[in-house]
Amino acid sequence: MKQRIGLVGVGLMGHGIARNVLKHGYELTVVEHPGNQPLDELMDMGVRTVKTGCELARESDVVILCVTGSPEVEAVLTAEQGILSGLRLNAIVIDCSTAVPDSTMRMARIVAAAGGHLIDAPMTRGAKEAHEGRLNLLVGATPELFAAIKPVLACFAENITRVGSVGAGHSMKLLHNYVSLGTIALLSEAVACARKAGVDLATLAEVLGKGGGGGVALDRLTPFLTTGDTAGLPFYMSNALKDLSYYTTMAKDAAAADAIASAIRITYEYAVLQGGAHCPILRLVDLLAPMPSDPE
Protein backbone atom coordinates (compact mmCIF):
# COMPACT_ATOMS: atom_id res chain seq x y z
CA MET A 1 0.00 0.00 0.00
CA LYS A 2 1.15 3.56 -0.71
CA GLN A 3 2.20 5.69 2.23
CA ARG A 4 -0.24 8.22 3.60
CA ILE A 5 1.13 11.74 3.10
CA GLY A 6 0.66 14.83 5.25
CA LEU A 7 1.64 18.35 4.18
CA VAL A 8 2.16 21.50 6.22
CA GLY A 9 2.39 24.67 4.14
CA VAL A 10 0.14 24.88 1.08
CA GLY A 11 1.67 28.11 -0.23
CA LEU A 12 2.86 28.81 -3.77
CA MET A 13 5.30 25.90 -3.66
CA GLY A 14 3.31 23.62 -1.38
CA HIS A 15 0.21 23.84 -3.53
CA GLY A 16 2.12 22.44 -6.49
CA ILE A 17 3.61 19.69 -4.34
CA ALA A 18 0.15 18.78 -3.06
CA ARG A 19 -1.50 18.53 -6.47
CA ASN A 20 1.26 16.29 -7.80
CA VAL A 21 1.19 13.99 -4.76
CA LEU A 22 -2.55 13.59 -5.34
CA LYS A 23 -2.06 13.05 -9.08
CA HIS A 24 0.20 10.09 -8.28
CA GLY A 25 -2.51 8.37 -6.26
CA TYR A 26 -1.35 9.07 -2.70
CA GLU A 27 -3.76 9.93 0.11
CA LEU A 28 -3.02 13.47 1.22
CA THR A 29 -3.96 15.44 4.33
CA VAL A 30 -3.06 19.11 4.86
CA VAL A 31 -3.22 21.45 7.84
CA GLU A 32 -5.70 24.30 7.55
CA HIS A 33 -3.92 27.66 7.76
CA PRO A 34 -4.72 31.26 6.70
CA GLY A 35 -1.49 31.33 4.65
CA ASN A 36 -2.59 28.44 2.44
CA GLN A 37 -3.38 28.99 -1.21
CA PRO A 38 -7.05 28.31 -2.10
CA LEU A 39 -7.75 24.60 -1.63
CA ASP A 40 -10.63 24.25 -4.12
CA GLU A 41 -8.64 22.30 -6.72
CA LEU A 42 -7.09 20.07 -4.06
CA MET A 43 -10.45 19.42 -2.43
CA ASP A 44 -11.82 18.32 -5.81
CA MET A 45 -8.88 15.92 -6.07
CA GLY A 46 -9.64 14.37 -2.68
CA VAL A 47 -7.42 16.15 -0.15
CA ARG A 48 -8.42 15.97 3.51
CA THR A 49 -7.87 18.81 5.98
CA VAL A 50 -7.15 18.89 9.70
CA LYS A 51 -6.67 21.75 12.12
CA THR A 52 -3.40 20.78 13.87
CA GLY A 53 -0.05 19.20 13.15
CA CYS A 54 -0.77 16.59 15.79
CA GLU A 55 -3.87 15.39 13.92
CA LEU A 56 -1.93 15.38 10.66
CA ALA A 57 0.93 13.32 12.10
CA ARG A 58 -1.38 10.72 13.64
CA GLU A 59 -2.65 9.69 10.21
CA SER A 60 0.49 10.19 8.09
CA ASP A 61 3.38 7.87 7.29
CA VAL A 62 5.23 10.75 5.63
CA VAL A 63 4.98 14.41 6.65
CA ILE A 64 6.19 17.10 4.21
CA LEU A 65 7.07 20.54 5.61
CA CYS A 66 6.97 23.38 3.10
CA VAL A 67 7.29 26.45 5.32
CA THR A 68 9.41 29.58 5.31
CA GLY A 69 12.48 28.72 7.36
CA SER A 70 14.02 27.38 10.57
CA PRO A 71 11.78 29.20 13.09
CA GLU A 72 8.66 27.94 11.32
CA VAL A 73 10.01 24.38 11.03
CA GLU A 74 10.85 24.31 14.73
CA ALA A 75 7.42 25.68 15.66
CA VAL A 76 5.52 23.24 13.41
CA LEU A 77 7.40 20.30 14.91
CA THR A 78 7.56 21.23 18.59
CA ALA A 79 4.37 23.22 19.30
CA GLU A 80 1.96 21.82 21.88
CA GLN A 81 -0.27 20.44 19.11
CA GLY A 82 2.62 20.08 16.66
CA ILE A 83 3.86 17.22 14.53
CA LEU A 84 5.95 15.58 17.25
CA SER A 85 2.99 15.21 19.58
CA GLY A 86 1.29 12.86 17.11
CA LEU A 87 4.22 11.37 15.19
CA ARG A 88 3.83 7.70 14.24
CA LEU A 89 6.64 5.23 14.86
CA ASN A 90 9.11 5.24 11.92
CA ALA A 91 7.29 8.10 10.21
CA ILE A 92 9.46 10.17 7.88
CA VAL A 93 9.47 13.98 8.08
CA ILE A 94 10.65 15.68 4.87
CA ASP A 95 11.75 19.28 5.40
CA CYS A 96 11.51 21.10 2.05
CA SER A 97 12.14 24.54 3.53
CA THR A 98 15.33 26.59 3.36
CA ALA A 99 16.85 26.34 6.83
CA VAL A 100 19.98 26.74 8.95
CA PRO A 101 21.79 23.37 9.02
CA ASP A 102 22.46 23.50 12.78
CA SER A 103 18.71 23.83 13.40
CA THR A 104 18.06 20.96 10.99
CA MET A 105 20.45 18.70 12.86
CA ARG A 106 18.83 19.59 16.18
CA MET A 107 15.34 18.91 14.82
CA ALA A 108 16.55 15.59 13.37
CA ARG A 109 17.69 14.49 16.83
CA ILE A 110 14.34 15.47 18.35
CA VAL A 111 12.40 13.63 15.63
CA ALA A 112 14.59 10.55 16.15
CA ALA A 113 13.93 10.66 19.90
CA ALA A 114 10.20 10.62 19.09
CA GLY A 115 10.63 7.47 16.99
CA GLY A 116 10.72 9.04 13.52
CA HIS A 117 13.22 10.12 10.88
CA LEU A 118 13.88 13.58 9.46
CA ILE A 119 15.43 14.25 6.07
CA ASP A 120 16.06 17.64 4.50
CA ALA A 121 15.03 18.07 0.87
CA PRO A 122 15.12 21.80 0.03
CA MET A 123 13.94 22.86 -3.41
CA THR A 124 15.34 24.85 -6.28
CA ARG A 125 13.26 26.22 -9.17
CA GLY A 126 9.97 28.02 -8.58
CA ALA A 127 6.20 27.82 -8.27
CA LYS A 128 5.73 27.08 -11.99
CA GLU A 129 7.93 24.00 -11.76
CA ALA A 130 6.25 22.97 -8.50
CA HIS A 131 2.90 23.07 -10.31
CA GLU A 132 4.36 20.97 -13.14
CA GLY A 133 6.04 18.47 -10.78
CA ARG A 134 9.50 19.51 -12.02
CA LEU A 135 11.30 20.76 -8.91
CA ASN A 136 14.92 20.05 -8.09
CA LEU A 137 15.52 18.54 -4.64
CA LEU A 138 18.78 18.48 -2.66
CA VAL A 139 18.37 15.63 -0.20
CA GLY A 140 20.18 15.01 3.08
CA ALA A 141 19.47 11.43 4.18
CA THR A 142 21.03 8.02 4.68
CA PRO A 143 21.11 5.90 1.51
CA GLU A 144 18.42 3.64 2.99
CA LEU A 145 16.02 6.47 3.81
CA PHE A 146 16.71 8.10 0.46
CA ALA A 147 15.74 4.90 -1.37
CA ALA A 148 12.62 4.50 0.76
CA ILE A 149 11.34 8.03 0.20
CA LYS A 150 12.44 8.65 -3.40
CA PRO A 151 9.13 7.47 -4.98
CA VAL A 152 7.29 10.14 -2.96
CA LEU A 153 9.82 12.83 -3.91
CA ALA A 154 9.52 11.82 -7.57
CA CYS A 155 5.86 12.85 -7.52
CA PHE A 156 6.84 16.51 -7.51
CA ALA A 157 10.52 16.63 -8.51
CA GLU A 158 12.35 16.12 -11.79
CA ASN A 159 15.91 16.08 -10.45
CA ILE A 160 16.51 14.45 -7.05
CA THR A 161 20.09 14.51 -5.77
CA ARG A 162 21.26 12.94 -2.53
CA VAL A 163 23.99 15.33 -1.38
CA GLY A 164 24.91 13.65 1.92
CA SER A 165 23.51 12.88 5.36
CA VAL A 166 20.82 14.89 7.13
CA GLY A 167 21.71 18.60 7.13
CA ALA A 168 23.69 18.37 3.89
CA GLY A 169 20.62 19.29 1.84
CA HIS A 170 20.17 22.60 3.62
CA SER A 171 23.90 23.31 3.46
CA MET A 172 23.86 22.74 -0.30
CA LYS A 173 20.74 24.88 -0.74
CA LEU A 174 22.33 27.79 1.11
CA LEU A 175 25.48 27.49 -1.00
CA HIS A 176 23.34 27.39 -4.16
CA ASN A 177 21.28 30.43 -3.14
CA TYR A 178 24.32 32.39 -2.03
CA VAL A 179 25.88 31.99 -5.47
CA SER A 180 22.60 32.60 -7.31
CA LEU A 181 21.42 35.61 -5.29
CA GLY A 182 24.96 36.92 -5.00
CA THR A 183 25.34 36.91 -8.77
CA ILE A 184 22.04 38.79 -9.15
CA ALA A 185 23.29 41.40 -6.66
CA LEU A 186 26.65 41.72 -8.42
CA LEU A 187 25.03 42.14 -11.84
CA SER A 188 22.48 44.61 -10.46
CA GLU A 189 25.20 46.77 -8.97
CA ALA A 190 27.11 46.71 -12.29
CA VAL A 191 23.97 47.65 -14.21
CA ALA A 192 23.25 50.44 -11.72
CA CYS A 193 26.75 51.80 -12.34
CA ALA A 194 26.23 51.49 -16.10
CA ARG A 195 22.95 53.40 -15.84
CA LYS A 196 24.65 56.21 -13.90
CA ALA A 197 27.53 56.28 -16.41
CA GLY A 198 25.23 56.42 -19.42
CA VAL A 199 26.20 52.99 -20.78
CA ASP A 200 23.57 51.32 -22.99
CA LEU A 201 22.13 48.46 -20.92
CA ALA A 202 21.11 46.25 -23.84
CA THR A 203 24.65 46.44 -25.18
CA LEU A 204 26.06 45.72 -21.73
CA ALA A 205 23.89 42.60 -21.46
CA GLU A 206 25.05 41.46 -24.91
CA VAL A 207 28.72 41.99 -24.03
CA LEU A 208 28.39 40.19 -20.69
CA GLY A 209 26.50 37.33 -22.32
CA LYS A 210 29.30 36.75 -24.81
CA GLY A 211 31.98 36.95 -22.13
CA GLY A 212 32.61 36.17 -18.49
CA GLY A 213 29.31 37.59 -17.25
CA GLY A 214 27.06 35.13 -19.07
CA GLY A 215 24.87 32.63 -17.28
CA VAL A 216 21.48 31.96 -15.74
CA ALA A 217 21.47 35.11 -13.59
CA LEU A 218 22.07 37.36 -16.59
CA ASP A 219 19.42 35.49 -18.58
CA ARG A 220 16.91 36.21 -15.83
CA LEU A 221 17.92 39.86 -15.46
CA THR A 222 18.09 40.84 -19.15
CA PRO A 223 14.31 40.83 -19.87
CA PHE A 224 13.81 43.13 -16.89
CA LEU A 225 16.37 45.57 -18.31
CA THR A 226 14.54 45.77 -21.63
CA THR A 227 10.87 45.48 -20.63
CA GLY A 228 10.69 45.81 -16.85
CA ASP A 229 9.30 42.27 -16.59
CA THR A 230 10.16 40.59 -13.25
CA ALA A 231 8.62 37.21 -14.15
CA GLY A 232 12.06 35.76 -14.91
CA LEU A 233 12.76 35.44 -11.19
CA PRO A 234 9.61 35.64 -9.01
CA PHE A 235 11.46 35.96 -5.71
CA TYR A 236 11.01 38.61 -3.00
CA MET A 237 13.69 40.76 -1.38
CA SER A 238 12.69 39.42 2.04
CA ASN A 239 13.30 35.85 0.88
CA ALA A 240 16.70 36.84 -0.49
CA LEU A 241 17.62 38.54 2.78
CA LYS A 242 16.51 35.48 4.79
CA ASP A 243 18.58 33.12 2.65
CA LEU A 244 21.68 35.32 2.78
CA SER A 245 21.28 35.68 6.55
CA TYR A 246 21.08 31.90 6.88
CA TYR A 247 24.15 31.54 4.68
CA THR A 248 26.24 33.99 6.72
CA THR A 249 25.13 32.16 9.89
CA MET A 250 26.30 28.87 8.37
CA ALA A 251 29.61 30.43 7.31
CA LYS A 252 30.23 31.87 10.77
CA ASP A 253 29.36 28.54 12.41
CA ALA A 254 31.95 26.90 10.14
CA ALA A 255 34.54 29.68 10.71
CA ALA A 256 34.53 30.19 6.93
CA ALA A 257 35.28 33.38 5.01
CA ASP A 258 32.14 35.51 4.65
CA ALA A 259 33.20 39.06 3.77
CA ILE A 260 31.58 38.99 0.32
CA ALA A 261 28.45 37.26 1.63
CA SER A 262 28.11 39.86 4.39
CA ALA A 263 28.31 42.68 1.84
CA ILE A 264 25.62 41.03 -0.28
CA ARG A 265 23.42 40.55 2.79
CA ILE A 266 23.75 44.27 3.56
CA THR A 267 22.73 45.03 -0.03
CA TYR A 268 19.53 43.03 0.41
CA GLU A 269 18.91 44.63 3.82
CA TYR A 270 19.00 48.00 2.06
CA ALA A 271 16.68 46.69 -0.65
CA VAL A 272 14.09 45.52 1.89
CA LEU A 273 14.19 48.89 3.64
CA GLN A 274 13.90 50.84 0.38
CA GLY A 275 11.64 48.62 -1.71
CA GLY A 276 9.70 46.64 0.87
CA ALA A 277 9.67 42.97 1.79
CA HIS A 278 7.66 41.94 -1.28
CA CYS A 279 9.67 43.86 -3.85
CA PRO A 280 10.85 41.50 -6.64
CA ILE A 281 14.61 41.03 -6.45
CA LEU A 282 15.08 41.93 -10.12
CA ARG A 283 14.09 45.48 -9.12
CA LEU A 284 17.34 45.77 -7.17
CA VAL A 285 18.77 47.73 -10.13
CA ASP A 286 16.09 50.41 -9.72
CA LEU A 287 16.72 50.69 -5.98
CA LEU A 288 20.48 51.10 -6.53
CA ALA A 289 20.10 53.55 -9.44
CA PRO A 290 16.55 54.91 -9.94
CA MET A 291 15.54 55.90 -13.44
CA PRO A 292 15.52 59.67 -14.02
CA SER A 293 11.72 59.74 -13.82
CA ASP A 294 11.69 57.75 -10.54
CA PRO A 295 11.59 59.55 -7.20
CA GLU A 296 14.92 59.31 -5.38
C-alpha positions as CSV (number, residue, x, y, z in Angstrom):
1,M,0.0,0.0,0.0
2,K,1.1,3.6,-0.7
3,Q,2.2,5.7,2.2
4,R,-0.2,8.2,3.6
5,I,1.1,11.7,3.1
6,G,0.7,14.8,5.2
7,L,1.6,18.3,4.2
8,V,2.2,21.5,6.2
9,G,2.4,24.7,4.1
10,V,0.1,24.9,1.1
11,G,1.7,28.1,-0.2
12,L,2.9,28.8,-3.8
13,M,5.3,25.9,-3.7
14,G,3.3,23.6,-1.4
15,H,0.2,23.8,-3.5
16,G,2.1,22.4,-6.5
17,I,3.6,19.7,-4.3
18,A,0.1,18.8,-3.1
19,R,-1.5,18.5,-6.5
20,N,1.3,16.3,-7.8
21,V,1.2,14.0,-4.8
22,L,-2.5,13.6,-5.3
23,K,-2.1,13.1,-9.1
24,H,0.2,10.1,-8.3
25,G,-2.5,8.4,-6.3
26,Y,-1.3,9.1,-2.7
27,E,-3.8,9.9,0.1
28,L,-3.0,13.5,1.2
29,T,-4.0,15.4,4.3
30,V,-3.1,19.1,4.9
31,V,-3.2,21.5,7.8
32,E,-5.7,24.3,7.6
33,H,-3.9,27.7,7.8
34,P,-4.7,31.3,6.7
35,G,-1.5,31.3,4.6
36,N,-2.6,28.4,2.4
37,Q,-3.4,29.0,-1.2
38,P,-7.1,28.3,-2.1
39,L,-7.7,24.6,-1.6
40,D,-10.6,24.3,-4.1
41,E,-8.6,22.3,-6.7
42,L,-7.1,20.1,-4.1
43,M,-10.5,19.4,-2.4
44,D,-11.8,18.3,-5.8
45,M,-8.9,15.9,-6.1
46,G,-9.6,14.4,-2.7
47,V,-7.4,16.2,-0.2
48,R,-8.4,16.0,3.5
49,T,-7.9,18.8,6.0
50,V,-7.2,18.9,9.7
51,K,-6.7,21.7,12.1
52,T,-3.4,20.8,13.9
53,G,-0.1,19.2,13.1
54,C,-0.8,16.6,15.8
55,E,-3.9,15.4,13.9
56,L,-1.9,15.4,10.7
57,A,0.9,13.3,12.1
58,R,-1.4,10.7,13.6
59,E,-2.7,9.7,10.2
60,S,0.5,10.2,8.1
61,D,3.4,7.9,7.3
62,V,5.2,10.7,5.6
63,V,5.0,14.4,6.6
64,I,6.2,17.1,4.2
65,L,7.1,20.5,5.6
66,C,7.0,23.4,3.1
67,V,7.3,26.5,5.3
68,T,9.4,29.6,5.3
69,G,12.5,28.7,7.4
70,S,14.0,27.4,10.6
71,P,11.8,29.2,13.1
72,E,8.7,27.9,11.3
73,V,10.0,24.4,11.0
74,E,10.8,24.3,14.7
75,A,7.4,25.7,15.7
76,V,5.5,23.2,13.4
77,L,7.4,20.3,14.9
78,T,7.6,21.2,18.6
79,A,4.4,23.2,19.3
80,E,2.0,21.8,21.9
81,Q,-0.3,20.4,19.1
82,G,2.6,20.1,16.7
83,I,3.9,17.2,14.5
84,L,5.9,15.6,17.3
85,S,3.0,15.2,19.6
86,G,1.3,12.9,17.1
87,L,4.2,11.4,15.2
88,R,3.8,7.7,14.2
89,L,6.6,5.2,14.9
90,N,9.1,5.2,11.9
91,A,7.3,8.1,10.2
92,I,9.5,10.2,7.9
93,V,9.5,14.0,8.1
94,I,10.6,15.7,4.9
95,D,11.8,19.3,5.4
96,C,11.5,21.1,2.1
97,S,12.1,24.5,3.5
98,T,15.3,26.6,3.4
99,A,16.9,26.3,6.8
100,V,20.0,26.7,9.0
101,P,21.8,23.4,9.0
102,D,22.5,23.5,12.8
103,S,18.7,23.8,13.4
104,T,18.1,21.0,11.0
105,M,20.4,18.7,12.9
106,R,18.8,19.6,16.2
107,M,15.3,18.9,14.8
108,A,16.6,15.6,13.4
109,R,17.7,14.5,16.8
110,I,14.3,15.5,18.3
111,V,12.4,13.6,15.6
112,A,14.6,10.6,16.2
113,A,13.9,10.7,19.9
114,A,10.2,10.6,19.1
115,G,10.6,7.5,17.0
116,G,10.7,9.0,13.5
117,H,13.2,10.1,10.9
118,L,13.9,13.6,9.5
119,I,15.4,14.3,6.1
120,D,16.1,17.6,4.5
121,A,15.0,18.1,0.9
122,P,15.1,21.8,0.0
123,M,13.9,22.9,-3.4
124,T,15.3,24.8,-6.3
125,R,13.3,26.2,-9.2
126,G,10.0,28.0,-8.6
127,A,6.2,27.8,-8.3
128,K,5.7,27.1,-12.0
129,E,7.9,24.0,-11.8
130,A,6.2,23.0,-8.5
131,H,2.9,23.1,-10.3
132,E,4.4,21.0,-13.1
133,G,6.0,18.5,-10.8
134,R,9.5,19.5,-12.0
135,L,11.3,20.8,-8.9
136,N,14.9,20.0,-8.1
137,L,15.5,18.5,-4.6
138,L,18.8,18.5,-2.7
139,V,18.4,15.6,-0.2
140,G,20.2,15.0,3.1
141,A,19.5,11.4,4.2
142,T,21.0,8.0,4.7
143,P,21.1,5.9,1.5
144,E,18.4,3.6,3.0
145,L,16.0,6.5,3.8
146,F,16.7,8.1,0.5
147,A,15.7,4.9,-1.4
148,A,12.6,4.5,0.8
149,I,11.3,8.0,0.2
150,K,12.4,8.6,-3.4
151,P,9.1,7.5,-5.0
152,V,7.3,10.1,-3.0
153,L,9.8,12.8,-3.9
154,A,9.5,11.8,-7.6
155,C,5.9,12.8,-7.5
156,F,6.8,16.5,-7.5
157,A,10.5,16.6,-8.5
158,E,12.3,16.1,-11.8
159,N,15.9,16.1,-10.5
160,I,16.5,14.5,-7.1
161,T,20.1,14.5,-5.8
162,R,21.3,12.9,-2.5
163,V,24.0,15.3,-1.4
164,G,24.9,13.6,1.9
165,S,23.5,12.9,5.4
166,V,20.8,14.9,7.1
167,G,21.7,18.6,7.1
168,A,23.7,18.4,3.9
169,G,20.6,19.3,1.8
170,H,20.2,22.6,3.6
171,S,23.9,23.3,3.5
172,M,23.9,22.7,-0.3
173,K,20.7,24.9,-0.7
174,L,22.3,27.8,1.1
175,L,25.5,27.5,-1.0
176,H,23.3,27.4,-4.2
177,N,21.3,30.4,-3.1
178,Y,24.3,32.4,-2.0
179,V,25.9,32.0,-5.5
180,S,22.6,32.6,-7.3
181,L,21.4,35.6,-5.3
182,G,25.0,36.9,-5.0
183,T,25.3,36.9,-8.8
184,I,22.0,38.8,-9.1
185,A,23.3,41.4,-6.7
186,L,26.7,41.7,-8.4
187,L,25.0,42.1,-11.8
188,S,22.5,44.6,-10.5
189,E,25.2,46.8,-9.0
190,A,27.1,46.7,-12.3
191,V,24.0,47.7,-14.2
192,A,23.3,50.4,-11.7
193,C,26.7,51.8,-12.3
194,A,26.2,51.5,-16.1
195,R,22.9,53.4,-15.8
196,K,24.6,56.2,-13.9
197,A,27.5,56.3,-16.4
198,G,25.2,56.4,-19.4
199,V,26.2,53.0,-20.8
200,D,23.6,51.3,-23.0
201,L,22.1,48.5,-20.9
202,A,21.1,46.3,-23.8
203,T,24.7,46.4,-25.2
204,L,26.1,45.7,-21.7
205,A,23.9,42.6,-21.5
206,E,25.1,41.5,-24.9
207,V,28.7,42.0,-24.0
208,L,28.4,40.2,-20.7
209,G,26.5,37.3,-22.3
210,K,29.3,36.7,-24.8
211,G,32.0,36.9,-22.1
212,G,32.6,36.2,-18.5
213,G,29.3,37.6,-17.3
214,G,27.1,35.1,-19.1
215,G,24.9,32.6,-17.3
216,V,21.5,32.0,-15.7
217,A,21.5,35.1,-13.6
218,L,22.1,37.4,-16.6
219,D,19.4,35.5,-18.6
220,R,16.9,36.2,-15.8
221,L,17.9,39.9,-15.5
222,T,18.1,40.8,-19.1
223,P,14.3,40.8,-19.9
224,F,13.8,43.1,-16.9
225,L,16.4,45.6,-18.3
226,T,14.5,45.8,-21.6
227,T,10.9,45.5,-20.6
228,G,10.7,45.8,-16.9
229,D,9.3,42.3,-16.6
230,T,10.2,40.6,-13.3
231,A,8.6,37.2,-14.1
232,G,12.1,35.8,-14.9
233,L,12.8,35.4,-11.2
234,P,9.6,35.6,-9.0
235,F,11.5,36.0,-5.7
236,Y,11.0,38.6,-3.0
237,M,13.7,40.8,-1.4
238,S,12.7,39.4,2.0
239,N,13.3,35.9,0.9
240,A,16.7,36.8,-0.5
241,L,17.6,38.5,2.8
242,K,16.5,35.5,4.8
243,D,18.6,33.1,2.7
244,L,21.7,35.3,2.8
245,S,21.3,35.7,6.5
246,Y,21.1,31.9,6.9
247,Y,24.2,31.5,4.7
248,T,26.2,34.0,6.7
249,T,25.1,32.2,9.9
250,M,26.3,28.9,8.4
251,A,29.6,30.4,7.3
252,K,30.2,31.9,10.8
253,D,29.4,28.5,12.4
254,A,31.9,26.9,10.1
255,A,34.5,29.7,10.7
256,A,34.5,30.2,6.9
257,A,35.3,33.4,5.0
258,D,32.1,35.5,4.6
259,A,33.2,39.1,3.8
260,I,31.6,39.0,0.3
261,A,28.5,37.3,1.6
262,S,28.1,39.9,4.4
263,A,28.3,42.7,1.8
264,I,25.6,41.0,-0.3
265,R,23.4,40.6,2.8
266,I,23.8,44.3,3.6
267,T,22.7,45.0,0.0
268,Y,19.5,43.0,0.4
269,E,18.9,44.6,3.8
270,Y,19.0,48.0,2.1
271,A,16.7,46.7,-0.6
272,V,14.1,45.5,1.9
273,L,14.2,48.9,3.6
274,Q,13.9,50.8,0.4
275,G,11.6,48.6,-1.7
276,G,9.7,46.6,0.9
277,A,9.7,43.0,1.8
278,H,7.7,41.9,-1.3
279,C,9.7,43.9,-3.8
280,P,10.9,41.5,-6.6
281,I,14.6,41.0,-6.4
282,L,15.1,41.9,-10.1
283,R,14.1,45.5,-9.1
284,L,17.3,45.8,-7.2
285,V,18.8,47.7,-10.1
286,D,16.1,50.4,-9.7
287,L,16.7,50.7,-6.0
288,L,20.5,51.1,-6.5
289,A,20.1,53.6,-9.4
290,P,16.6,54.9,-9.9
291,M,15.5,55.9,-13.4
292,P,15.5,59.7,-14.0
293,S,11.7,59.7,-13.8
294,D,11.7,57.8,-10.5
295,P,11.6,59.5,-7.2
296,E,14.9,59.3,-5.4
